[in-house]
Amino acid sequence: PIPPAEADPLAEAIREVMDYTWWGTLGNLLPAGAPLPGRRRYQQAIDTVHERVADLVNRSLCFDKFLIAQMHPAMQGPFLQIEALTILIAGYESTAASFSWAFYLLSRHPEVMQRLRAEMTAVLGSRPPTAEDIPQLVYTRQVIKEVLRLYAPSYWMQRRAEEADEIDGFHIPAGSIVAPMIHLVHYHPQVWPDPGRFDPDRFTPERSG
């Protein structure tokens, strides 16, 4: 665990970064040097987060020689720090939100819950699941996919175009920030008939193929 004396400043820096997200999105429309409220605090917060996460990762590796020996060289250094940062910021909230929506939807659709329990009983009996059971839990995967379609943990994302492109008549210059709206895609009626309905059978092997 991270001691409170280290966790509190790290949490404050992460909060500053997250609070600035929308301002930063608007800032992408302005010249790089344009003044924007909070931009300096935002950059300082980013530096703080990266420095503290790098320190935590390095200290952990110092005590785990076995882990270092098992790691591929490409996974060490900055890559490992980015992975740790991803888990720290986004590795728990998205999972917790998805579980919450799953329980909500299952409580509203007892017929789906019944099929889910039947599959769990047939495949697992009374033992905990293992990775080897995943291919057999077909309906379980369908339920998870439909939960994520209806209530995606993130309703949009940002990606930088590595090269120029054109989508539906819109020119996208190289280096542009593209922000696909996941929520709109998941509810598009031309892709998903009756998109607001909870229907795990959308993802049967036959329909998914």
PyRosetta script that sets phi, psi and omega in degrees:
from pyrosetta import init, pose_from_sequence

init()
pose = pose_from_sequence("PIPPAEADPLAEAIREVMDYTWWGTLGNLLPAGAPLPGRRRYQQAIDTVHERVADLVNRSLCFDKFLIAQMHPAMQGPFLQIEALTILIAGYESTAASFSWAFYLLSRHPEVMQRLRAEMTAVLGSRPPTAEDIPQLVYTRQVIKEVLRLYAPSYWMQRRAEEADEIDGFHIPAGSIVAPMIHLVHYHPQVWPDPGRFDPDRFTPERSG")
pose.set_psi(1, 153.0)
pose.set_omega(1, 179.1)
pose.set_phi(2, -86.9)
pose.set_psi(2, 126.1)
pose.set_omega(2, 179.5)
pose.set_phi(3, -58.3)
pose.set_psi(3, 146.6)
pose.set_omega(3, -179.6)
pose.set_phi(4, -55.2)
pose.set_psi(4, -35.5)
pose.set_omega(4, -179.2)
pose.set_phi(5, -62.8)
pose.set_psi(5, -25.6)
pose.set_omega(5, 177.3)
pose.set_phi(6, -97.3)
pose.set_psi(6, -33.2)
pose.set_omega(6, -176.1)
pose.set_phi(7, -69.4)
pose.set_psi(7, -38.5)
pose.set_omega(7, -175.7)
pose.set_phi(8, -63.7)
pose.set_psi(8, -49.4)
pose.set_omega(8, 177.7)
pose.set_phi(9, -63.8)
pose.set_psi(9, -34.9)
pose.set_omega(9, 178.5)
pose.set_phi(10, -66.1)
pose.set_psi(10, -43.2)
pose.set_omega(10, 179.2)
pose.set_phi(11, -64.1)
pose.set_psi(11, -39.3)
pose.set_omega(11, 178.9)
pose.set_phi(12, -64.7)
pose.set_psi(12, -40.1)
pose.set_omega(12, 178.6)
pose.set_phi(13, -66.4)
pose.set_psi(13, -41.4)
pose.set_omega(13, 178.0)
pose.set_phi(14, -63.8)
pose.set_psi(14, -40.7)
pose.set_omega(14, 178.5)
pose.set_phi(15, -61.8)
pose.set_psi(15, -40.5)
pose.set_omega(15, 178.5)
pose.set_phi(16, -63.0)
pose.set_psi(16, -41.2)
pose.set_omega(16, 178.8)
pose.set_phi(17, -64.3)
pose.set_psi(17, -46.1)
pose.set_omega(17, -177.2)
pose.set_phi(18, -67.5)
pose.set_psi(18, -37.5)
pose.set_omega(18, 179.8)
pose.set_phi(19, -65.3)
pose.set_psi(19, -27.2)
pose.set_omega(19, -176.8)
pose.set_phi(20, -86.2)
pose.set_psi(20, -6.0)
pose.set_omega(20, -171.3)
pose.set_phi(21, -52.1)
pose.set_psi(21, -49.8)
pose.set_omega(21, -176.2)
pose.set_phi(22, -69.0)
pose.set_psi(22, -39.3)
pose.set_omega(22, 175.3)
pose.set_phi(23, -60.6)
pose.set_psi(23, -41.7)
pose.set_omega(23, 179.9)
pose.set_phi(24, -63.7)
pose.set_psi(24, -36.0)
pose.set_omega(24, 177.5)
pose.set_phi(25, -63.7)
pose.set_psi(25, -44.1)
pose.set_omega(25, 176.7)
pose.set_phi(26, -64.8)
pose.set_psi(26, -34.1)
pose.set_omega(26, -179.0)
pose.set_phi(27, -65.1)
pose.set_psi(27, -23.3)
pose.set_omega(27, 177.5)
pose.set_phi(28, -65.5)
pose.set_psi(28, -18.0)
pose.set_omega(28, 178.9)
pose.set_phi(29, -85.2)
pose.set_psi(29, -9.2)
pose.set_omega(29, -176.8)
pose.set_phi(30, -105.7)
pose.set_psi(30, 161.6)
pose.set_omega(30, 174.5)
pose.set_phi(31, -58.2)
pose.set_psi(31, 152.2)
pose.set_omega(31, -174.4)
pose.set_phi(32, -56.8)
pose.set_psi(32, -34.4)
pose.set_omega(32, -176.9)
pose.set_phi(33, -91.7)
pose.set_psi(33, 2.7)
pose.set_omega(33, -177.0)
pose.set_phi(34, -66.4)
pose.set_psi(34, 135.4)
pose.set_omega(34, 179.1)
pose.set_phi(35, -69.0)
pose.set_psi(35, 138.6)
pose.set_omega(35, 179.4)
pose.set_phi(36, -142.4)
pose.set_psi(36, 131.4)
pose.set_omega(36, -177.1)
pose.set_phi(37, -54.8)
pose.set_psi(37, 127.9)
pose.set_omega(37, 174.9)
pose.set_phi(38, 85.8)
pose.set_psi(38, -2.1)
pose.set_omega(38, -175.2)
pose.set_phi(39, -61.9)
pose.set_psi(39, -39.8)
pose.set_omega(39, -179.7)
pose.set_phi(40, -68.0)
pose.set_psi(40, -42.9)
pose.set_omega(40, 177.4)
pose.set_phi(41, -61.8)
pose.set_psi(41, -38.1)
pose.set_omega(41, 179.1)
pose.set_phi(42, -61.1)
pose.set_psi(42, -46.6)
pose.set_omega(42, -179.3)
pose.set_phi(43, -66.7)
pose.set_psi(43, -39.0)
pose.set_omega(43, 177.4)
pose.set_phi(44, -63.7)
pose.set_psi(44, -38.0)
pose.set_omega(44, 179.1)
pose.set_phi(45, -66.0)
pose.set_psi(45, -41.0)
pose.set_omega(45, 177.3)
pose.set_phi(46, -60.2)
pose.set_psi(46, -45.4)
pose.set_omega(46, 179.6)
pose.set_phi(47, -60.7)
pose.set_psi(47, -41.9)
pose.set_omega(47, 179.8)
pose.set_phi(48, -62.3)
pose.set_psi(48, -45.2)
pose.set_omega(48, -179.4)
pose.set_phi(49, -60.7)
pose.set_psi(49, -48.7)
pose.set_omega(49, -177.8)
pose.set_phi(50, -64.2)
pose.set_psi(50, -40.1)
pose.set_omega(50, -179.4)
pose.set_phi(51, -65.5)
pose.set_psi(51, -44.4)
pose.set_omega(51, -176.4)
pose.set_phi(52, -71.9)
pose.set_psi(52, -37.9)
pose.set_omega(52, 177.8)
pose.set_phi(53, -66.8)
pose.set_psi(53, -41.8)
pose.set_omega(53, 177.5)
pose.set_phi(54, -60.2)
pose.set_psi(54, -40.5)
pose.set_omega(54, 179.3)
pose.set_phi(55, -64.8)
pose.set_psi(55, -43.6)
pose.set_omega(55, 179.1)
pose.set_phi(56, -62.8)
pose.set_psi(56, -43.6)
pose.set_omega(56, -179.8)
pose.set_phi(57, -64.2)
pose.set_psi(57, -45.7)
pose.set_omega(57, -178.3)
pose.set_phi(58, -63.8)
pose.set_psi(58, -40.1)
pose.set_omega(58, 178.7)
pose.set_phi(59, -66.6)
pose.set_psi(59, -38.0)
pose.set_omega(59, 179.1)
pose.set_phi(60, -65.0)
pose.set_psi(60, -41.1)
pose.set_omega(60, -178.9)
pose.set_phi(61, -68.4)
pose.set_psi(61, -29.7)
pose.set_omega(61, 178.8)
pose.set_phi(62, -61.5)
pose.set_psi(62, -29.7)
pose.set_omega(62, -177.3)
pose.set_phi(63, -97.8)
pose.set_psi(63, -5.7)
pose.set_omega(63, -175.9)
pose.set_phi(64, -121.7)
pose.set_psi(64, 76.1)
pose.set_omega(64, -178.6)
pose.set_phi(65, -65.9)
pose.set_psi(65, -32.9)
pose.set_omega(65, -179.8)
pose.set_phi(66, -64.8)
pose.set_psi(66, -41.8)
pose.set_omega(66, 179.5)
pose.set_phi(67, -62.4)
pose.set_psi(67, -43.0)
pose.set_omega(67, 179.4)
pose.set_phi(68, -60.9)
pose.set_psi(68, -41.9)
pose.set_omega(68, -178.3)
pose.set_phi(69, -64.2)
pose.set_psi(69, -30.9)
pose.set_omega(69, -177.2)
pose.set_phi(70, -86.4)
pose.set_psi(70, -14.7)
pose.set_omega(70, -173.7)
pose.set_phi(71, -79.3)
pose.set_psi(71, 140.1)
pose.set_omega(71, 171.6)
pose.set_phi(72, -69.6)
pose.set_psi(72, 141.9)
pose.set_omega(72, -179.2)
pose.set_phi(73, -53.4)
pose.set_psi(73, -32.9)
pose.set_omega(73, -178.4)
pose.set_phi(74, -68.4)
pose.set_psi(74, -17.8)
pose.set_omega(74, -178.1)
pose.set_phi(75, -90.6)
pose.set_psi(75, -3.4)
pose.set_omega(75, -178.3)
pose.set_phi(76, -91.5)
pose.set_psi(76, 171.6)
pose.set_omega(76, 177.1)
pose.set_phi(77, 69.3)
pose.set_psi(77, -136.5)
pose.set_omega(77, -175.0)
pose.set_phi(78, -57.9)
pose.set_psi(78, -35.6)
pose.set_omega(78, -179.5)
pose.set_phi(79, -59.1)
pose.set_psi(79, -46.6)
pose.set_omega(79, -178.9)
pose.set_phi(80, -65.3)
pose.set_psi(80, -36.5)
pose.set_omega(80, 178.4)
pose.set_phi(81, -65.8)
pose.set_psi(81, -39.6)
pose.set_omega(81, 178.1)
pose.set_phi(82, -65.7)
pose.set_psi(82, -40.6)
pose.set_omega(82, 177.9)
pose.set_phi(83, -62.4)
pose.set_psi(83, -43.2)
pose.set_omega(83, 178.9)
pose.set_phi(84, -64.0)
pose.set_psi(84, -40.4)
pose.set_omega(84, 179.0)
pose.set_phi(85, -64.3)
pose.set_psi(85, -40.1)
pose.set_omega(85, 178.6)
pose.set_phi(86, -62.3)
pose.set_psi(86, -45.0)
pose.set_omega(86, 179.1)
pose.set_phi(87, -64.3)
pose.set_psi(87, -40.8)
pose.set_omega(87, -177.8)
pose.set_phi(88, -62.7)
pose.set_psi(88, -42.6)
pose.set_omega(88, -173.4)
pose.set_phi(89, -91.4)
pose.set_psi(89, -40.7)
pose.set_omega(89, -171.0)
pose.set_phi(90, -125.1)
pose.set_psi(90, 4.3)
pose.set_omega(90, -173.3)
pose.set_phi(91, -86.2)
pose.set_psi(91, -6.3)
pose.set_omega(91, -178.4)
pose.set_phi(92, -122.7)
pose.set_psi(92, -38.9)
pose.set_omega(92, -175.7)
pose.set_phi(93, -64.6)
pose.set_psi(93, -43.0)
pose.set_omega(93, -179.3)
pose.set_phi(94, -64.0)
pose.set_psi(94, -40.1)
pose.set_omega(94, 178.9)
pose.set_phi(95, -65.8)
pose.set_psi(95, -44.8)
pose.set_omega(95, -180.0)
pose.set_phi(96, -62.8)
pose.set_psi(96, -41.5)
pose.set_omega(96, 179.0)
pose.set_phi(97, -64.1)
pose.set_psi(97, -41.2)
pose.set_omega(97, -179.5)
pose.set_phi(98, -65.0)
pose.set_psi(98, -42.0)
pose.set_omega(98, 176.8)
pose.set_phi(99, -62.2)
pose.set_psi(99, -41.5)
pose.set_omega(99, -179.2)
pose.set_phi(100, -61.7)
pose.set_psi(100, -46.1)
pose.set_omega(100, 178.5)
pose.set_phi(101, -66.8)
pose.set_psi(101, -35.4)
pose.set_omega(101, 178.1)
pose.set_phi(102, -62.4)
pose.set_psi(102, -46.5)
pose.set_omega(102, 179.5)
pose.set_phi(103, -64.3)
pose.set_psi(103, -38.0)
pose.set_omega(103, 177.8)
pose.set_phi(104, -61.7)
pose.set_psi(104, -49.1)
pose.set_omega(104, -177.5)
pose.set_phi(105, -66.7)
pose.set_psi(105, -39.5)
pose.set_omega(105, 178.6)
pose.set_phi(106, -65.2)
pose.set_psi(106, -35.3)
pose.set_omega(106, 178.4)
pose.set_phi(107, -67.9)
pose.set_psi(107, -25.9)
pose.set_omega(107, 179.4)
pose.set_phi(108, -89.4)
pose.set_psi(108, -12.6)
pose.set_omega(108, -176.8)
pose.set_phi(109, -133.1)
pose.set_psi(109, 77.8)
pose.set_omega(109, -176.6)
pose.set_phi(110, -60.9)
pose.set_psi(110, -26.6)
pose.set_omega(110, 179.0)
pose.set_phi(111, -66.7)
pose.set_psi(111, -34.7)
pose.set_omega(111, 176.0)
pose.set_phi(112, -70.4)
pose.set_psi(112, -42.0)
pose.set_omega(112, 177.2)
pose.set_phi(113, -58.7)
pose.set_psi(113, -40.5)
pose.set_omega(113, -179.2)
pose.set_phi(114, -64.5)
pose.set_psi(114, -44.3)
pose.set_omega(114, 178.2)
pose.set_phi(115, -65.3)
pose.set_psi(115, -37.4)
pose.set_omega(115, 179.8)
pose.set_phi(116, -64.7)
pose.set_psi(116, -45.1)
pose.set_omega(116, 179.0)
pose.set_phi(117, -63.9)
pose.set_psi(117, -40.0)
pose.set_omega(117, -179.7)
pose.set_phi(118, -61.9)
pose.set_psi(118, -42.0)
pose.set_omega(118, 178.7)
pose.set_phi(119, -66.9)
pose.set_psi(119, -43.2)
pose.set_omega(119, 179.0)
pose.set_phi(120, -58.7)
pose.set_psi(120, -43.4)
pose.set_omega(120, -179.3)
pose.set_phi(121, -66.1)
pose.set_psi(121, -42.1)
pose.set_omega(121, -178.7)
pose.set_phi(122, -66.4)
pose.set_psi(122, -38.5)
pose.set_omega(122, -175.1)
pose.set_phi(123, -87.8)
pose.set_psi(123, -41.6)
pose.set_omega(123, -170.6)
pose.set_phi(124, -103.7)
pose.set_psi(124, -28.2)
pose.set_omega(124, -171.1)
pose.set_phi(125, 67.8)
pose.set_psi(125, -120.6)
pose.set_omega(125, -180.0)
pose.set_phi(126, -112.6)
pose.set_psi(126, 7.9)
pose.set_omega(126, -177.8)
pose.set_phi(127, -94.0)
pose.set_psi(127, 158.9)
pose.set_omega(127, 176.5)
pose.set_phi(128, -68.5)
pose.set_psi(128, 153.1)
pose.set_omega(128, 179.1)
pose.set_phi(129, -74.6)
pose.set_psi(129, 155.3)
pose.set_omega(129, 173.6)
pose.set_phi(130, -127.4)
pose.set_psi(130, 171.3)
pose.set_omega(130, 180.0)
pose.set_phi(131, -60.5)
pose.set_psi(131, -31.7)
pose.set_omega(131, -179.3)
pose.set_phi(132, -67.1)
pose.set_psi(132, -19.0)
pose.set_omega(132, -178.9)
pose.set_phi(133, -82.2)
pose.set_psi(133, -15.9)
pose.set_omega(133, -172.2)
pose.set_phi(134, -55.7)
pose.set_psi(134, -45.3)
pose.set_omega(134, -179.6)
pose.set_phi(135, -60.5)
pose.set_psi(135, -25.4)
pose.set_omega(135, -179.0)
pose.set_phi(136, -85.0)
pose.set_psi(136, -17.3)
pose.set_omega(136, -177.6)
pose.set_phi(137, -90.5)
pose.set_psi(137, 64.4)
pose.set_omega(137, -173.5)
pose.set_phi(138, -66.9)
pose.set_psi(138, -49.9)
pose.set_omega(138, -177.7)
pose.set_phi(139, -68.4)
pose.set_psi(139, -33.4)
pose.set_omega(139, 176.7)
pose.set_phi(140, -59.1)
pose.set_psi(140, -44.0)
pose.set_omega(140, 178.4)
pose.set_phi(141, -64.7)
pose.set_psi(141, -37.4)
pose.set_omega(141, 177.8)
pose.set_phi(142, -61.1)
pose.set_psi(142, -43.4)
pose.set_omega(142, 179.7)
pose.set_phi(143, -62.7)
pose.set_psi(143, -45.6)
pose.set_omega(143, -179.1)
pose.set_phi(144, -61.2)
pose.set_psi(144, -44.5)
pose.set_omega(144, -179.2)
pose.set_phi(145, -63.2)
pose.set_psi(145, -39.6)
pose.set_omega(145, -179.3)
pose.set_phi(146, -70.6)
pose.set_psi(146, -35.4)
pose.set_omega(146, 174.8)
pose.set_phi(147, -61.4)
pose.set_psi(147, -45.3)
pose.set_omega(147, -179.0)
pose.set_phi(148, -68.6)
pose.set_psi(148, -29.4)
pose.set_omega(148, 176.6)
pose.set_phi(149, -67.6)
pose.set_psi(149, -46.8)
pose.set_omega(149, -177.1)
pose.set_phi(150, -72.1)
pose.set_psi(150, -40.0)
pose.set_omega(150, -175.0)
pose.set_phi(151, -132.2)
pose.set_psi(151, 70.7)
pose.set_omega(151, 179.2)
pose.set_phi(152, -62.8)
pose.set_psi(152, 137.6)
pose.set_omega(152, -180.0)
pose.set_phi(153, -57.6)
pose.set_psi(153, -32.4)
pose.set_omega(153, 176.0)
pose.set_phi(154, -124.9)
pose.set_psi(154, 128.6)
pose.set_omega(154, -176.8)
pose.set_phi(155, -90.0)
pose.set_psi(155, -2.2)
pose.set_omega(155, 173.8)
pose.set_phi(156, -158.8)
pose.set_psi(156, 167.5)
pose.set_omega(156, 176.2)
pose.set_phi(157, -151.4)
pose.set_psi(157, 163.3)
pose.set_omega(157, 179.9)
pose.set_phi(158, -118.2)
pose.set_psi(158, 136.4)
pose.set_omega(158, 174.1)
pose.set_phi(159, -138.1)
pose.set_psi(159, 148.3)
pose.set_omega(159, 178.3)
pose.set_phi(160, -99.3)
pose.set_psi(160, 127.5)
pose.set_omega(160, -179.6)
pose.set_phi(161, -70.7)
pose.set_psi(161, 120.4)
pose.set_omega(161, -179.3)
pose.set_phi(162, -72.8)
pose.set_psi(162, -26.6)
pose.set_omega(162, 178.7)
pose.set_phi(163, -146.2)
pose.set_psi(163, 163.5)
pose.set_omega(163, -178.8)
pose.set_phi(164, -63.9)
pose.set_psi(164, 147.8)
pose.set_omega(164, -178.6)
pose.set_phi(165, -153.0)
pose.set_psi(165, 175.2)
pose.set_omega(165, 176.2)
pose.set_phi(166, -140.1)
pose.set_psi(166, 128.9)
pose.set_omega(166, 179.7)
pose.set_phi(167, -126.4)
pose.set_psi(167, 117.8)
pose.set_omega(167, 177.5)
pose.set_phi(168, 51.8)
pose.set_psi(168, 40.2)
pose.set_omega(168, 177.7)
pose.set_phi(169, 87.5)
pose.set_psi(169, -5.8)
pose.set_omega(169, 179.7)
pose.set_phi(170, -95.5)
pose.set_psi(170, 124.8)
pose.set_omega(170, 178.4)
pose.set_phi(171, -80.4)
pose.set_psi(171, 131.4)
pose.set_omega(171, 179.2)
pose.set_phi(172, -117.3)
pose.set_psi(172, 106.5)
pose.set_omega(172, 180.0)
pose.set_phi(173, -66.5)
pose.set_psi(173, 151.5)
pose.set_omega(173, 175.2)
pose.set_phi(174, -59.2)
pose.set_psi(174, 138.4)
pose.set_omega(174, -179.3)
pose.set_phi(175, 89.5)
pose.set_psi(175, -6.1)
pose.set_omega(175, -179.6)
pose.set_phi(176, -71.7)
pose.set_psi(176, 150.7)
pose.set_omega(176, 173.2)
pose.set_phi(177, -88.5)
pose.set_psi(177, 122.0)
pose.set_omega(177, 178.9)
pose.set_phi(178, -109.3)
pose.set_psi(178, 132.3)
pose.set_omega(178, -176.1)
pose.set_phi(179, -123.8)
pose.set_psi(179, 85.4)
pose.set_omega(179, 176.5)
pose.set_phi(180, -64.3)
pose.set_psi(180, 135.5)
pose.set_omega(180, 178.6)
pose.set_phi(181, -92.3)
pose.set_psi(181, 97.2)
pose.set_omega(181, -175.2)
pose.set_phi(182, -59.4)
pose.set_psi(182, -40.9)
pose.set_omega(182, -177.8)
pose.set_phi(183, -59.2)
pose.set_psi(183, -43.2)
pose.set_omega(183, -179.0)
pose.set_phi(184, -66.3)
pose.set_psi(184, -38.6)
pose.set_omega(184, 177.9)
pose.set_phi(185, -65.6)
pose.set_psi(185, -41.9)
pose.set_omega(185, -177.6)
pose.set_phi(186, -69.8)
pose.set_psi(186, -18.9)
pose.set_omega(186, -179.8)
pose.set_phi(187, -112.8)
pose.set_psi(187, 15.2)
pose.set_omega(187, -178.3)
pose.set_phi(188, -75.1)
pose.set_psi(188, 120.9)
pose.set_omega(188, -174.9)
pose.set_phi(189, -66.1)
pose.set_psi(189, -21.1)
pose.set_omega(189, 177.6)
pose.set_phi(190, -77.4)
pose.set_psi(190, -16.8)
pose.set_omega(190, 178.3)
pose.set_phi(191, -100.9)
pose.set_psi(191, -39.8)
pose.set_omega(191, -175.9)
pose.set_phi(192, -125.0)
pose.set_psi(192, 102.8)
pose.set_omega(192, 175.9)
pose.set_phi(193, -59.0)
pose.set_psi(193, 138.0)
pose.set_omega(193, -178.2)
pose.set_phi(194, 49.0)
pose.set_psi(194, 61.4)
pose.set_omega(194, -167.8)
pose.set_phi(195, -63.3)
pose.set_psi(195, -23.0)
pose.set_omega(195, -178.5)
pose.set_phi(196, -82.5)
pose.set_psi(196, -3.3)
pose.set_omega(196, -176.7)
pose.set_phi(197, -90.2)
pose.set_psi(197, 137.4)
pose.set_omega(197, 177.2)
pose.set_phi(198, -81.0)
pose.set_psi(198, 109.8)
pose.set_omega(198, -175.0)
pose.set_phi(199, -144.3)
pose.set_psi(199, 90.0)
pose.set_omega(199, 179.8)
pose.set_phi(200, -59.6)
pose.set_psi(200, -20.3)
pose.set_omega(200, 179.8)
pose.set_phi(201, -70.7)
pose.set_psi(201, -4.4)
pose.set_omega(201, 170.9)
pose.set_phi(202, -60.8)
pose.set_psi(202, -25.9)
pose.set_omega(202, -172.9)
pose.set_phi(203, -109.2)
pose.set_psi(203, 25.3)
pose.set_omega(203, 172.4)
pose.set_phi(204, -61.9)
pose.set_psi(204, 153.9)
pose.set_omega(204, 179.0)
pose.set_phi(205, -53.9)
pose.set_psi(205, -37.4)
pose.set_omega(205, -177.8)
pose.set_phi(206, -66.9)
pose.set_psi(206, -44.5)
pose.set_omega(206, -177.7)
pose.set_phi(207, -77.4)
pose.set_psi(207, -32.0)
pose.set_omega(207, 179.9)
pose.set_phi(208, -72.0)
pose.set_psi(208, -31.7)
pose.set_omega(208, -179.2)
pose.set_phi(209, -66.5)
pose.dump_pdb("model.pdb")
